Amino acid sequence: MPVTYKNIQEKSKKLDSNGKGIHPNTIKTNEELYSYYKQHSRTYKIKQVKKKTLQHSTFDESTIRRISPDRNLINIRRKYMKLSKEELIDMLIQIEQYVALNQNKWVASHFQKFK
C-alpha cells in the first residue's frame, strides 16, 4: 500500500477505537509522522523531483516578439499553471519592466518627432 495522506488517514481510522483517525493536515504538523511520510512516500518524492526539474524561464525581448495573438490560450494557461507562484511573480515583474521601458522609449521617440 503506497504511503499517501489519504491512505494514512484511512488506515488510522481503522486502528482508532473511536474511528476518527488522523486528519491529513495533522500529518504535516507532526514532525515524526511527517518525516516518515517524506521518507516512504513515492508521491512526495515525485513532487520533489518535479520541483527540481522545472526550468526557470529567462526573459528577453525575443520572447515578447514571438508572442502571437493567434496562439492556443488553453496551452498557454496549462503552461503557466505548472509554474510556481514565485516563478509567475518573477515573470510578471520582468514583463512589467519591459513594458515600462518600452513605453518610455515610445514617448521619447514621439516627443522627438513632435519637435
N, C-alpha and C positions, 0 to 999 in steps of 0.2 A: 504494500500500500504506500503510495507516494506521500511524502510529508508536505502537506499544504495547510493553510489556515483552516479551510473547510473540513479536511479530514481530522485535524487535531480537535476541532470543535465537536464533530460528530462522535469521535472516539471518547472524548472526555464526558460527553452526555451519557454514554453507555456505562462508563465507570463510576460516574457520580451517583450517589444514593438518592439525591433529590431530582436528578435528571436535568439539571441546569447546564452543567458543563462549563467550559471556558469560552468566553467571547473572543473572537479573533483579535480585537484591539488589546485584550489583556496579554496576548502572546507578545505583542510589541513592547509592552511596558514591563513585563517580567524579564529581567536580564538573562536569567538562567534558561528559561524556556525559549527566548528569542535566539540565544546563541546556539541552542540545539537545533532550532528551526533553520538558521543560516547554515549550519554545518551539514545538515542532512537533506535539505530541500533542494530538489532539482530546479524547481521553478525560480527560486531565489537566485540560484547560480546562473540560470539562463538570463534573468533580468540584469545581473551584474555584467555579464559578458556583452549583452546588448547595449548597455550604457557605455561601455568602453569602446565599442566599435563604431558608434555614431561619429561621423566626421563633422568637425566644426567647419561651417561654411565661411569661406573668406570672401569678403565683399570687395568688388572692384567695379569700375564703370561699365565694363563689358557685360557684367551680369545684368545691369539695368537695361542696357541697349538691346540685349537679346530677348527681353520680355515682349511677348506678342499678345495683343488683346484677344486673339482667337484661341488662346491656349485652353486646355481642358481644366476647368476650375476644380473639378472633383479630384483630379490627380494632384493638383497643387495643394488642395486642402488636406489630402491624405499625407502628403509630404510634410506639411507644417505640423500636423498632429503628431508626427513621430518625433519632432524636436522637443527638447526640454524647455521649460519656461525661461530659463536663463539664456538659452540659445536664441529663442524668439525675441527676448528683450534686447540682446546684443544686436541682432539683425535689424530690429526696428530702429534702434538708435543710429546705426550706421546709415540706414536709408534716409532717416530724417536729416542727418548731417549732409548727406549727398544732395538732397532736395534743397536744403537751406543754402548751401554753397552755390548751387546752380541758379537758384533764384537771385542771389546777389550778383552773379555774373550776368544774368539776363537783364536785370535792372540797370547795371552799369553799362552794358552794351547799348541799351535803348536810350540811356541818358547821353551817351556819346553820339548816337545818331541824331538826337534832338538838337544838339549844339550845331 
